[in-house]
């Protein structure tokens, strides 16, 4: 603007534009009006097309403008050629444009070729043609104007980008408040949910190690309340996916805080979103996968709440969804693992419900599914890990059925898979720990099958392995607990071999468990192991001194460790068995001290603890204390029958049967 050119000074605007279609509608003398307008115009812009080329009036206007001596000021703009956009330009020009004008004002036979701006896609394009016209009007070079136009567009895009960035930052800052408004635009809702995803996902990973997930609880509660008010049918697919992700993250935060009812609320809302996604596009395997994960989490929370029928229903849905995934793509490795997981969950649930036959079938299905991935070179680390888990659980199931020798074979196979993993990654402490746990199952099963020397050697090696691992990570209380468990089992074997080291092993086990007692407060298995360690120490002390007061203290400590779980004796054979063992030792101590009333009370409690478990059971952890209850009750014939059943399974008690 303000620059001097051959056309004059460039102003802020191009000037007045006369359009004959708009301006002449009220004129009564068309030719006069056109003539006046042409005389007043500096330029004539002709829109060229086959239609305008045939128009008499267009031709007359061009001819009249040329007769004014302004042929050089005629600008042509091709807008259509009547074809697919690639036809010849000549078909768009009227005769007055195609031939030279003579001095007498008539057209000659000498052809000329107008310089045109071509708005067709095959030519300059609409914007390029506009720039050509403006360059001619202003009297400046085309490339200069093109550069200016490019610079202007660049500045415009830069301003748009800056404005967008500022807008995004402002939106993110306001999103946490804005997401509660149900009728927000999809863009703002997606941004708000993206921020929530960061807060409850990425940020929670940073807060978890320092124990400050409580900082996100209020955000999680408000987010869940908001999500529950939104009808999934009103959301886009991206919106559904975003909300399902955030709700799953919230559910896991609540699980870590043991807020099971609130976790169930979040996972149920996540399921509603993922189900809506799967219904919109039933052929989308990603949507089916997300729905299966939501089914798992809902079932898992019901399981933790003890609502096993609901858990069974949801986990069955999860397993069926994984089977559907595998059916769609039988060669996908991750779908095979998902099917294995589906079978595993149902099998563990069956085991918890004491449906041993169904549990065995489930674990076998898990193992057989996984074996489809095993190549000629053997399983890789990931597959070996999953196979080790399946074999271990299968061994546990067979042990409960009284099939101890078969159970040991599966424990050995599990340990073998673990050894394969360790050999491929010997510096991996976590894998060495898992291998040690697998060997612990092998050693203990061997011990109750009577292989005491072999078990003693294996347990001593395990203790040293676990001692080294625990020393390398003193804060890892799970490893400390497993070390104590290995010491406990070694003490039991040492006592059976009349090895005086049994006392030292038991004392060390109790000492370790006392140090990590706080972490075991809400841990059923940890409390069970703690009770067993106190019981083992009580038995050793009792064997040395039948009137030992210290033995009584250890029994009371064992019963205190089990106190939060005593009501589970009716459904959990492991809790029932340990509780009965503690009460049996209490009976012996009371009788030694001449307290017949206390002995009778303890014996009655032990009988009640096992009453719901013994019928039809072949589990040594149940039948061993039951034999002791029967012997102490004087029911010798029945005790002999149960003892014979145990012996037939290969079971050999590590602690001698009490006198009747």
HELIX and SHEET records of a PDB file:
HELIX    1   1 UNK A   20  UNK A   23  1                                   4    
HELIX    2   2 UNK A   30  UNK A   40  1                                  11    
HELIX    3   3 UNK A   50  UNK A   54  1                                   5    
HELIX    4   4 UNK A   56  UNK A   67  1                                  12    
HELIX    5   5 UNK A   71  UNK A   73  5                                   3    
HELIX    6   6 UNK A   89  UNK A   92  5                                   4    
HELIX    7   7 UNK A   95  UNK A   98  1                                   4    
HELIX    8   8 UNK A  125  UNK A  138  1                                  14    
HELIX    9   9 UNK A  142  UNK A  178  1                                  37    
HELIX   10  10 UNK A  186  UNK A  197  1                                  12    
HELIX   11  11 UNK A  198  UNK A  202  3                                   5    
HELIX   12  12 UNK A  203  UNK A  208  1                                   6    
HELIX   13  13 UNK A  213  UNK A  216  5                                   4    
HELIX   14  14 UNK A  217  UNK A  228  1                                  12    
HELIX   15  15 UNK A  232  UNK A  234  5                                   3    
HELIX   16  16 UNK A  237  UNK A  256  1                                  20    
HELIX   17  17 UNK A  260  UNK A  280  1                                  21    
HELIX   18  18 UNK A  285  UNK A  304  1                                  20    
HELIX   19  19 UNK A  308  UNK A  328  1                                  21    
HELIX   20  20 UNK A  333  UNK A  352  1                                  20    
HELIX   21  21 UNK A  356  UNK A  371  1                                  16    
HELIX   22  22 UNK A  381  UNK A  400  1                                  20    
HELIX   23  23 UNK A  404  UNK A  424  1                                  21    
HELIX   24  24 UNK A  429  UNK A  448  1                                  20    
HELIX   25  25 UNK A  452  UNK A  472  1                                  21    
HELIX   26  26 UNK A  477  UNK A  496  1                                  20    
HELIX   27  27 UNK A  501  UNK A  515  1                                  15    
HELIX   28  28 UNK A  517  UNK A  520  5                                   4    
HELIX   29  29 UNK A  524  UNK A  544  1                                  21    
HELIX   30  30 UNK A  549  UNK A  562  1                                  14    
HELIX   31  31 UNK A  563  UNK A  570  5                                   8    
HELIX   32  32 UNK A  573  UNK A  592  1                                  20    
HELIX   33  33 UNK A  596  UNK A  611  1                                  16    
HELIX   34  34 UNK A  620  UNK A  632  1                                  13    
HELIX   35  35 UNK A  636  UNK A  648  1                                  13    
SHEET    1   A 2 UNK A   4  UNK A   5  0                                        
SHEET    2   A 2 UNK A   8  UNK A   9 -1                                        
SHEET    1   B 3 UNK A  44  UNK A  48  0                                        
SHEET    2   B 3 UNK A  74  UNK A  78  1                                        
SHEET    3   B 3 UNK A 116  UNK A 118  1                                        
SHEET    1   C 2 UNK A  99  UNK A 101  0                                        
SHEET    2   C 2 UNK A 107  UNK A 111 -1                                        
END                                                                             
